[in-house]
Amino acid sequence: MQLQVIAHARNGFSQKFGIPRQSREESCIETHIVFTPAYRVREALRGVEEYSHLWLLWGFSEVGNSNTIKVATTLETSEISETSKTLSWSPTVRPPRLGGNKRMGVFATRSPFRPNPIGLTSVRLLRVEDTTENGLVLVVSGADLLDGTPIYDIKPYLAFSDSHPNAKNGFAEATQDYHLKVHVDEDLLQDALRKGCPWVALEEILSQDPRPAYQNDPERIYHMDYAGWKIDFSINNATVCVREMDLL
């Protein structure tokens, strides 16, 4: 099967560390869905603004393994080229939220290391922007995607068929409300805000605890890049302590 890249996700996540582990309804972090030239067709989005939520079908572009999948990539020249990407998978994985030392079946997790590197995310559609450079762009919130992630398809989310309020959540049930407090020195925060720091989004990311669950050293300093900012922080007693915030 050959997949066409119809769009790319554009946001501030330049590295995997810090990306939300799941899509979140209440997220304030915006992602722009920018269509590739061949799919920058207005008629293809006719009626999309009538929906509040969408499904994104996308690719784990930073995962490599032993299987081969051919992806047709639309180039800026509108030429189509086929590229072979090597991907790998295992029948069991170690979910970070379980401490990284307990194995679960890959099909009982949302691990990126799968037989086929395909992800599925539900997002809230905030607006449709009409841009000069990229045509119509979908602005969504709640996406758990790396900047530049290839999008293979977009479908409307239907509450009457896609929502199952009584569904069981497996091992994820225990951590669905997990979050940390975030502390930052007021002088450091005000200085960063004067420079344009996207603090609201950063606070949301840090509160979700970017660390793997097996890392619990209060003396360790972590580093995260987001939206052109470098953040240094430590975590102790369920509190994130921001040490430094600097422009990259």
C-alpha positions as CSV (number, residue, x, y, z in Angstrom):
1,M,0.0,0.0,0.0
2,Q,1.3,3.4,-0.9
3,L,0.4,6.4,1.4
4,Q,0.3,10.0,0.3
5,V,1.4,12.7,2.7
6,I,-1.4,15.2,2.5
7,A,-0.2,17.6,5.2
8,H,2.3,18.3,7.9
9,A,1.8,19.3,11.6
10,R,3.4,22.6,12.6
11,N,3.9,23.5,16.2
12,G,6.6,24.2,18.7
13,F,7.6,20.6,19.5
14,S,11.1,20.4,17.9
15,Q,12.0,17.2,19.9
16,K,10.1,14.2,21.2
17,F,10.9,15.0,24.8
18,G,7.9,17.1,26.1
19,I,5.3,16.1,23.6
20,P,2.0,15.1,25.3
21,R,1.6,11.4,25.6
22,Q,-2.0,11.6,24.6
23,S,-4.3,14.0,22.9
24,R,-6.0,16.3,25.6
25,E,-9.3,18.0,25.2
26,E,-8.4,20.9,27.5
27,S,-5.1,21.7,25.8
28,C,-4.2,25.3,25.0
29,I,-1.3,24.2,22.6
30,E,-2.1,24.9,19.0
31,T,-1.0,22.9,16.0
32,H,-1.3,24.1,12.4
33,I,-2.2,21.4,9.8
34,V,-0.5,22.7,6.6
35,F,-1.4,20.9,3.4
36,T,1.2,19.8,0.9
37,P,0.8,21.6,-2.5
38,A,-0.9,18.7,-4.3
39,Y,-3.7,18.7,-1.6
40,R,-4.0,22.4,-1.1
41,V,-7.5,22.3,-2.6
42,R,-10.2,24.4,-1.0
43,E,-13.0,22.0,-2.1
44,A,-11.4,19.2,-0.1
45,L,-12.2,21.1,3.1
46,R,-15.7,22.2,2.2
47,G,-17.9,21.7,5.3
48,V,-15.0,20.9,7.7
49,E,-15.8,24.0,9.8
50,E,-19.1,22.5,10.8
51,Y,-17.3,19.9,13.0
52,S,-15.8,20.7,16.4
53,H,-13.4,17.8,16.4
54,L,-11.4,15.8,13.8
55,W,-9.4,12.6,13.6
56,L,-5.8,12.8,12.3
57,L,-4.2,9.7,10.8
58,W,-0.4,10.3,10.8
59,G,3.0,8.7,10.7
60,F,5.6,8.1,13.5
61,S,8.3,9.8,11.3
62,E,11.1,9.5,13.8
63,V,10.7,5.7,14.4
64,G,12.9,3.3,12.5
65,N,12.6,-0.5,12.1
66,S,13.1,-3.6,10.0
67,N,9.9,-3.5,7.9
68,T,9.6,-1.4,4.8
69,I,6.8,0.9,4.0
70,K,6.6,3.1,0.9
71,V,5.4,6.6,1.5
72,A,4.7,8.9,-1.5
73,T,5.8,12.4,-0.5
74,T,4.5,15.5,-2.3
75,L,7.5,17.7,-2.9
76,E,7.4,21.5,-3.2
77,T,7.8,21.0,-7.0
78,S,4.6,19.0,-6.9
79,E,6.6,15.9,-8.0
80,I,5.8,12.6,-6.3
81,S,8.7,10.5,-5.1
82,E,8.7,7.2,-3.3
83,T,10.9,6.8,-0.3
84,S,11.5,3.6,1.6
85,K,11.6,4.0,5.4
86,T,12.9,1.2,7.6
87,L,10.8,0.6,10.7
88,S,11.0,-1.8,13.6
89,W,8.6,-3.4,16.1
90,S,8.4,-5.9,19.0
91,P,5.4,-7.9,20.2
92,T,5.8,-6.4,23.7
93,V,6.9,-2.8,24.8
94,R,7.6,-1.1,28.1
95,P,5.1,1.8,28.6
96,P,6.9,4.8,30.3
97,R,3.9,5.4,32.6
98,L,4.5,1.9,34.1
99,G,8.0,2.7,35.0
100,G,9.7,1.3,31.9
101,N,10.2,-2.1,33.6
102,K,6.8,-3.8,32.9
103,R,6.1,-5.3,29.5
104,M,2.7,-5.1,27.8
105,G,1.5,-6.3,24.4
106,V,2.1,-3.7,21.7
107,F,-1.5,-3.8,20.7
108,A,-2.5,-3.0,24.3
109,T,-0.5,0.2,24.2
110,R,-0.1,3.4,22.1
111,S,3.7,2.9,21.7
112,P,5.2,4.3,18.5
113,F,7.1,1.1,18.0
114,R,4.5,-0.8,16.0
115,P,4.3,-3.1,12.9
116,N,3.2,-0.1,10.9
117,P,4.2,3.4,12.1
118,I,0.7,4.8,12.1
119,G,-0.8,7.1,14.8
120,L,-4.4,8.2,15.4
121,T,-5.3,11.4,17.3
122,S,-8.5,13.2,18.0
123,V,-8.2,17.0,18.0
124,R,-10.4,20.0,18.5
125,L,-10.8,22.2,15.5
126,L,-10.3,25.8,16.6
127,R,-10.5,27.5,13.2
128,V,-9.7,27.4,9.5
129,E,-7.2,30.1,8.5
130,D,-7.0,31.3,4.9
131,T,-3.3,32.1,4.3
132,T,-1.5,33.5,1.3
133,E,1.4,31.2,1.5
134,N,-0.2,27.8,2.4
135,G,-3.9,28.2,1.4
136,L,-6.4,26.9,4.0
137,V,-4.7,25.8,7.2
138,L,-6.5,23.9,10.0
139,V,-5.7,25.2,13.5
140,V,-6.3,22.5,16.1
141,S,-5.6,21.9,19.8
142,G,-4.8,18.7,21.7
143,A,-2.4,17.2,19.1
144,D,0.3,14.9,20.5
145,L,2.6,15.4,17.4
146,L,6.1,16.4,16.7
147,D,6.6,19.4,14.4
148,G,6.8,18.2,10.8
149,T,4.8,15.0,11.5
150,P,3.3,13.7,8.2
151,I,-0.5,13.6,8.0
152,Y,-2.0,10.8,5.9
153,D,-5.7,11.5,6.3
154,I,-8.2,13.7,8.1
155,K,-11.7,12.6,9.1
156,P,-14.5,14.2,11.1
157,Y,-15.0,13.0,14.7
158,L,-18.6,11.9,15.3
159,A,-19.7,12.0,18.9
160,F,-22.6,9.7,18.4
161,S,-20.4,6.9,17.1
162,D,-16.9,7.6,18.2
163,S,-17.5,8.4,21.9
164,H,-17.9,5.5,24.4
165,P,-18.2,7.1,27.9
166,N,-18.3,3.7,29.6
167,A,-15.3,2.2,27.9
168,K,-12.5,0.6,30.0
169,N,-9.1,2.3,29.9
170,G,-6.8,-0.6,30.9
171,F,-3.6,0.3,32.7
172,A,-4.0,3.9,31.5
173,E,-6.9,4.4,33.9
174,A,-4.5,4.9,36.9
175,T,-2.6,7.8,35.3
176,Q,-5.2,9.7,33.3
177,D,-5.5,12.5,35.9
178,Y,-1.8,12.5,36.8
179,H,-0.1,15.9,36.8
180,L,2.5,17.9,38.6
181,K,2.6,21.4,40.2
182,V,4.9,23.8,38.4
183,H,7.0,26.4,40.3
184,V,9.0,29.2,38.7
185,D,10.7,32.2,40.3
186,E,8.6,35.3,39.6
187,D,11.6,37.4,38.4
188,L,12.6,34.6,36.0
189,L,9.0,34.3,34.7
190,Q,8.5,38.0,34.2
191,D,11.8,38.3,32.3
192,A,10.8,35.4,30.0
193,L,7.4,36.9,29.4
194,R,8.9,40.2,28.4
195,K,10.9,38.2,25.7
196,G,7.7,36.5,24.4
197,C,7.9,33.2,26.2
198,P,4.8,31.0,25.6
199,W,4.4,30.3,29.3
200,V,0.9,29.1,29.3
201,A,1.8,26.3,26.9
202,L,5.0,25.5,28.7
203,E,3.3,25.2,32.0
204,E,0.8,22.7,30.5
205,I,3.6,20.6,29.1
206,L,5.7,20.6,32.3
207,S,2.6,19.7,34.4
208,Q,2.1,16.5,32.4
209,D,5.6,15.3,33.5
210,P,7.8,14.8,30.4
211,R,10.0,12.3,32.2
212,P,9.9,8.5,31.7
213,A,8.3,7.1,34.9
214,Y,11.5,5.2,35.8
215,Q,13.4,8.5,36.2
216,N,12.9,9.9,39.7
217,D,16.1,11.7,40.7
218,P,15.3,15.1,42.4
219,E,18.9,16.3,41.7
220,R,18.7,15.7,38.0
221,I,18.4,18.7,35.7
222,Y,16.2,18.1,32.6
223,H,16.4,20.1,29.4
224,M,13.5,20.7,27.0
225,D,13.1,22.8,23.8
226,Y,9.8,24.3,22.8
227,A,8.8,27.0,20.4
228,G,12.3,28.4,20.3
229,W,12.9,28.3,24.0
230,K,15.2,26.1,26.1
231,I,13.9,25.1,29.5
232,D,15.9,23.7,32.4
233,F,14.0,22.1,35.2
234,S,14.1,19.5,38.0
235,I,11.3,17.5,39.7
236,N,10.9,16.8,43.4
237,N,7.9,15.8,45.4
238,A,5.5,16.1,42.5
239,T,6.6,19.7,41.8
240,V,8.4,20.9,38.7
241,C,11.0,23.6,39.6
242,V,12.0,25.7,36.6
243,R,15.7,26.6,36.8
244,E,16.3,28.5,33.5
245,M,14.3,29.7,30.5
246,D,16.3,31.1,27.6
247,L,15.7,31.8,23.9
248,L,17.5,29.3,21.7
